[in-house]
Structure formats: structure tokens, C-alpha cells
Amino acid sequence: MVSPKTILVTGCAGFIGSNFVKQFSQRFPKAKIIGIDDLSTGRKDALDPAITFYKGSILDEKLIEKIFTKHKPEYVFHFAALPRVFDTIEHPRHTSEVNIIGTVALLEASKNHRVKRFVYSSSSLVYGNDTKLPMKESENAFDPKYPYSVQKYVGEPFCKIFSELFGLDTVCLRYFTVFGPGQYGDSPYSTVICAWLESLYFPKNKKAFITGDGNQSRDFCHVNNVVWANILATASKRRFVGEVFNVGSGSPIRLNEVKKFVEKYTGKQLVLARLPKRIGDVRHTCADIAKAKRLLGYKPITDFGAGLKQTIEWFKARRA
Ligand SMILES: NC(=O)c1ccc[n+]([C@@H]2O[C@H](COP(=O)([O-])OP(=O)(O)OC[C@H]3O[C@@H](n4cnc5c(N)ncnc54)[C@H](O)[C@@H]3O)[C@@H](O)[C@H]2O)c1
């Protein structure tokens, strides 16, 4: 495996970014980790004190230039984003600046400073509603339902273009519904898993609900798998030109089943308010992970049951 000397992690105080920093530093203890986050949705307490942290925005050109010039990162892991779908509906312009221009700014700095590889966090939301299951990267034409889907999608061809025009090595990872320790359940973006656990362990923060008949299914992917896919993308000896890879579990679960698992593992009864089906909500998601298996050597390392138990332990240990 490669042993990176210096990496830059954007969004290092967020749910996925902070899990990534923790696991990356355990695997590569000698690597220097530089982080940037404006703490707009990220949390100070999720920051690893061992990293070199810059509080600021990826839109701040001077700051980005300073970081790249000073630290010369070999790899860039771009997690920073405003990923709440409803935020992107309410604030399409500002979220587009962060989610699109922010990505292009980092690609440009990576190109100028000869970064070895740029790993982009994309989303399964770039697939639309009428998708063929399991969802394959090569099928299902882009069919956005929200500004967020467009914003995340646009980063992918930008990665490809930077590879083709400037020779910057870029990889795009399309994460499916990610859950795990570090995901607070009181935001509109939380998975049902963390929202339901929040309602069980912090009932003041959250009232649990379910939309529709509960037979909709999701490819829930534990955050360890997402971190692992990023590490594999770093290690790969291939040359990437914006290749897109699904990162999921490949095994979708219906929400009614999730409820049973949550009740079984917590020993608590979930009382769910029934709400109507959300407009535009995708009925089923299921990642085809064959390409990531074949080319990155990816396979999920934490399955749903183990991931749920780990997440419950985190909720139990949380003070507030
Ligand atoms: N969580 C999921 O299920 C999921 C699924 C698909 C894709 N993704 C993608 O993965 C990435 C990480 O998502 P997450 O769930 O950890 O979200 P998150 O909100 O927990 O983390 C995003 C981080 O980016 C930071 N940020 C926002 N705007 C910034 C700016 N202008 N400058 C610097 N930092 C800024 C936030 O403060 C936050 O810490 C995002 O790119 C998201 O689109 C997440």
C-alpha cells in the first residue's frame, strides 16, 4: 500500500470527514493531515486535535492557496459540502457556490500544485427516480430531482475534465445512504436510523416518524465502508480520469425492517408518527458495487447489523 506523506481533508469536522480522519490516521500514523472546515454544519468536537486545522471556507481563494503552498498535499479528499437536500432547495445559489464552485476551486488548486490524486465525494442522488435496480454507474441517465443532485453531479464531469485537460488524477465516489457514529439524528439529512436512534436516546431532540407505507428500501452504507473506499482509492495503482464508483452495501433494507432491527438491538419500542409519502422520494435504492469491487478491490467491511450495533453504542455514550 502507498504511504501518503501529507493529505488535505475538506469538511474534516463533518460526519464522514471526521470518521475518515480518525481511521486514516490509525492506518497511516506517519501521514500529516491538514483539514479545512468552516464549521457551518460540522462540529468542533468532531475535530481530531492531532491534525493541522484551518477554520475557513473552501471558497476563500487566499486561504486555499496558502494551504496548498504551505503543505503541498499529495492527496485531496473532498468531503466539504452543504449536503442537506432541503437547504439546496431553499438556497440554490449559496449551496451551488459551495457545492459546485468550491469543488472547482479545489480541483484548480490541486492541478496547480500537482496533487497526486483528488477524491471527490459524490452521491447516489445523482440517480433519479426511475432507475433500473441495482443502480449501475453505466446505466440510468442523469435525472436530477433536487438542486443538490445537480450540484453533486456537476462535480463528476468537472473531475473528468480536469483529468483530461490537465492530467490531474481524479476519482468520484458515489455514496449511498451513509449512517454510523458521528451522525446526529436531529438534522433533516440524517438517515432514518440515526433519526430514530435520536428519538430513542434523546427524545427532546427528535420525534420519530416514517413516511409512506415503510416498504421503501435504502442501500444503507455504514460510514466505515465509505472511509474504506476512500482509502482504497488512495492506494490504487491505476490512473483515474474521473472514474465514478458506487459505494454502498449492495443489500437494500426496507424501512419497516430497519424498525425491527432498531427495536431488537436497542430493546426499546419505536413509536413512529405516520406521515404521507414525500414528493420526489425515491422508492428503492440499491448500489451495484461490481465496478468498485473489480477496479478498487472494494467490498463492504461493516455489514448492516454490526454497523447498527456500533451506531447504537455511540448514541448510548453520547452526552447530548
Ligand atoms: N451522509 C451521506 O449519506 C452522504 C451521501 C452521499 C454523499 N455525501 C457527501 O459526502 C460528503 C460529506 O457528507 P457528510 O454527511 O459528512 O456531511 P456533513 O454536513 O456532516 O459534512 C460536511 C462538512 O463540510 C463543511 N463545510 C460546508 N461548507 C463548507 C465550506 N464552504 N468550506 C469549508 N467547509 C464547509 C461543514 O461544516 C461540514 O463539516 C458531502 O460532500 C456529501 O455531499 C454524503
The ligand as an ORCA input file, in Angstrom:
! r2SCAN-3c Opt
* xyz 0 1
  N     -24.029     11.380      4.501
  C     -24.468     10.815      3.380
  O     -25.380      9.953      3.395
  C     -23.886     11.207      2.037
  C     -24.333     10.538      0.903
  C     -23.816     10.884     -0.335
  C     -22.826     11.854     -0.429
  N     -22.405     12.522      0.674
  C     -21.354     13.539      0.513
  O     -20.320     13.273      1.437
  C     -19.722     14.492      1.879
  C     -19.716     14.550      3.404
  O     -21.066     14.492      3.875
  P     -21.418     14.436      5.417
  O     -22.579     13.557      5.576
  O     -20.186     14.173      6.218
  O     -21.917     15.941      5.646
  P     -21.593     16.946      6.830
  O     -22.518     18.102      6.692
  O     -21.573     16.221      8.124
  O     -20.096     17.409      6.483
  C     -19.814     18.422      5.534
  C     -18.743     19.326      6.153
  O     -18.413     20.366      5.219
  C     -18.267     21.587      5.937
  N     -18.499     22.719      5.026
  C     -19.664     23.137      4.476
  N     -19.459     24.213      3.710
  C     -18.129     24.492      3.773
  C     -17.304     25.482      3.205
  N     -17.798     26.436      2.413
  N     -15.978     25.460      3.480
  C     -15.441     24.517      4.309
  N     -16.182     23.544      4.873
  C     -17.504     23.532      4.615
  C     -19.323     21.514      7.037
  O     -19.064     22.397      8.114
  C     -19.221     20.039      7.424
  O     -18.292     19.825      8.461
  C     -20.520     15.616      1.206
  O     -19.803     16.028      0.078
  C     -21.818     14.945      0.809
  O     -22.389     15.566     -0.316
  C     -22.907     12.218      1.910
*
